[in-house]
Amino acid sequence: MRPIQYFSEAYLEQCRSMRPEQIVRFLDDFRILHGERERRPKSRLISMKVPEPLLESFKTKARLSGIPYQTQIKRLMSLWLEPQARGSSRARPGP
């Protein structure tokens, strides 16, 4: 989705007095700022069955830690894929 900007009349009046190099700088900064979002890897929605007590406990622990539970799931997935985690006794391959 492309970003959309809405401007007030006061802001547009201020912009009318800008020099061409100021306008170019603004446009470049805007492109760079919003271009970084496009470079993030795409996410995919998944569905999986998790026993309710496990999920509720996980959500509670995440909330108490101040971390959104889905963020914590992604962190755990990334940690499991790290080379040092693969060799540890706690990181077992899943089904």
N, C-alpha and C positions, 0 to 999 in steps of 0.2 A: 504494500500500500504506500502510495506517495504522500509525503507530508503536505499539508495545506496550511497556509498562513492567512490570518485575517487581521487587517490593519484598521486602526481608528483614523478618522479624518485628521486629527492632530499629528499622528505619526506620518501619514502620507504627505502632509504639508511640510514636515521636517525633511522627509526624503527628497522632496522636490528641490531642496537647496543643496543636495549632496553633489560633490564633484564626481566625475566618471570613475576615477580610481577608487573612491570610497564605495561606490556601487559595486565595482568589480570585486573588491575585497569582501564585501558583505556576501555576495553571491558565492564566492569561493569558500568562505567560512561555512556558509549554510550547506553547500554541497559536501564538504568534508565532514561536517557534523552528522549529517543524515546518511552519508555514504557508509560510515562505520557500522551502522545498524545492519546494512545489507550484507556485510562481510561475516556476520555471526552465522554459525552453522544453523541450518533449519532444524526445527524441533518437530517431532512426530508424536501425535497423540497415540497412546497405547492403552490397552485395557487388559487388566489381569485380575484374577481372583485371589484375594488374600483373606484368610480367616478374620472375621470381625474383631475378636479380642486382640489379635496381633496388630491389626490396623489401628484400633483405638489406642492401644498402649503406645504404639509408635508415634501417633499424632500427639498424644499427651506429652511424651518425652520431648518431642521436637518443640512443642509450644513452650514447655518449661525452659528449654534451652534458647528460646527466642529465634528459632529457625523454622521457616515454613517446611512442613513435612515433605512436600514434593522436592524441595531444594535439597533436603537431607537425603532423600532416596537417590537423587542424581549424584550427590557427593559420594555416597557409599558405592555407587556403581563405578565412578571414576577411580576411587581408591582401590577397588578390587582389581581394576585393570592395570594399575601401576606395577612395574616389574618387582619391586620389593614386596608388594602385597601377595603376588602370585606364589612366592617361595615360602611365605609364612604358614604356620600351622593353622591359623585362623581362616585363611582365605582358601576355601575349598571350591572346586569347580561345581557349578550347579547342574541341574538336569539339562 
